[in-house]
Each structure stands twice: as structure tokens, then as C-alpha cells.
Amino acid sequence: MLAGILALRISKEIYEGKSRLMDYLRDMSVEDESKHVQKWVLPSQLLWGLLMSVVLYPVLASLREIAFGLRFAFLGGLVFVYTHLASAAPCPDNIQGFVYMKERLFKKSSFLKFQFEMIIYSLILGFLTSFFLF
């Protein structure tokens, strides 16, 4: 959520206004749409975290046995690659989006801004998960 808040601050043209890049998402400048996001962001993130933890549960014991740095790199990289860069759903910030999305939706400047958000997110999640597995 912190990474998303930071990204919204530096990338308003992606998420807000009639000419926003992500016009298929709720417009954060429209009060009703913004309220919907505010209402559901925490429950959806908790569900997302629960699902991710269920999938990782079988390998937790093995992860505890490796050094913090390697565990951090593995978990941060896993999140960045599997939930973002190599995601199966085409988005303006991943490989599938580069292949399948219309050019107006896949812009280099937006691609880089999305990477910033996801790198921060992956670093935070990788660090906290690695720390709590210790």
C-alpha cells in the first residue's frame, strides 16, 4: 500500500483525470470511485497476502534455513517477476503488455514509473517477509 501511495503521488496522470493512461481503472480524482478504492484496498490486500502466503507455505521451512540476503533476494525477486514483470495479464508495465496492448497504453515513460512502484513494493515485501521468517 505504501508503494501504491508513493506511485500515485508521482504518477497522477496515470490514475487520475479523463485523459489518464489507465482509463480502465477507477478514476482516483472522482470521489465515488476513490471512496470505493479506499473501502476495499485493505481487505483486498489482506486477501492477496493470505493467498500469497498459502502458496509459499510449503517452502517456508526451507527459506528459514538460508541466509537473510539470499532469502530477501529470492522473495523480492519472486514478487517482482511473478506478480509483475512476467504476469500473465497484459498491463502497461509488463512483458505481456508490451506484446498485446495498444501503443497509447504502453508508453516508455509510464512503463518506467510502474517499475518504480513495483521495485519499492518488492523490496518492502521481500525485506519484511525475510525479517519475519528469521
Backbone hydrogen bonds, N-H to C=O, Kabsch-Sander energy under -0.5 kcal/mol:
donor,donor_aa,acceptor,acceptor_aa,energy
5,I,1,M,-2.3
6,L,2,L,-2.4
7,A,3,A,-2.5
8,L,4,G,-2.4
9,R,5,I,-1.7
10,I,6,L,-1.5
11,S,7,A,-1.6
14,I,11,S,-2.2
15,Y,11,S,-1.0
16,E,12,K,-3.0
20,R,17,G,-1.4
21,L,13,E,-1.4
22,M,14,I,-2.2
23,D,21,L,-1.6
25,L,22,M,-1.9
28,M,15,Y,-1.8
28,M,26,R,-0.7
30,V,27,D,-1.7
31,E,29,S,-0.6
34,S,30,V,-2.9
35,K,31,E,-2.6
36,H,32,D,-1.8
37,V,33,E,-1.9
38,Q,34,S,-2.7
39,K,35,K,-2.4
40,W,36,H,-2.0
41,V,37,V,-2.1
42,L,38,Q,-0.5
44,S,40,W,-2.3
45,Q,41,V,-2.3
46,L,42,L,-2.5
47,L,43,P,-2.3
48,W,44,S,-2.6
49,G,45,Q,-2.7
50,L,46,L,-2.4
51,L,47,L,-2.6
52,M,48,W,-2.4
53,S,49,G,-2.4
54,V,50,L,-2.3
55,V,51,L,-1.8
56,L,52,M,-1.9
57,Y,53,S,-1.5
59,V,56,L,-1.8
60,L,56,L,-0.6
60,L,57,Y,-1.3
63,L,59,V,-2.1
64,R,60,L,-2.0
65,E,61,A,-0.8
65,E,62,S,-0.6
66,I,63,L,-1.0
71,R,67,A,-2.6
72,F,68,F,-3.1
73,A,69,G,-2.4
74,F,70,L,-2.6
75,L,71,R,-2.7
76,G,72,F,-2.6
77,G,73,A,-2.2
78,L,74,F,-2.7
79,V,75,L,-2.3
80,F,76,G,-2.5
81,V,77,G,-2.9
82,Y,78,L,-2.4
83,T,78,L,-0.6
83,T,79,V,-1.6
84,H,80,F,-0.5
85,L,80,F,-2.3
86,A,81,V,-3.0
87,S,84,H,-1.5
94,N,91,C,-1.6
95,I,85,L,-2.2
98,F,94,N,-1.9
99,V,95,I,-1.6
100,Y,96,Q,-3.0
101,M,97,G,-2.2
105,L,102,K,-1.5
106,F,102,K,-1.2
107,K,105,L,-0.8
111,F,107,K,-2.8
112,L,108,K,-2.2
113,K,109,S,-1.7
114,F,110,S,-2.5
115,Q,111,F,-1.7
116,F,112,L,-1.8
117,E,113,K,-1.7
118,M,114,F,-2.4
119,I,115,Q,-2.8
120,I,116,F,-2.2
121,Y,117,E,-2.5
122,S,118,M,-2.8
123,L,119,I,-2.6
124,I,120,I,-2.6
125,L,121,Y,-2.7
126,G,122,S,-2.7
127,F,123,L,-2.5
128,L,124,I,-2.8
129,T,125,L,-2.5
130,S,126,G,-2.0
131,F,127,F,-2.8
132,F,128,L,-2.5
133,L,129,T,-1.4
134,F,130,S,-0.7
134,F,131,F,-0.9
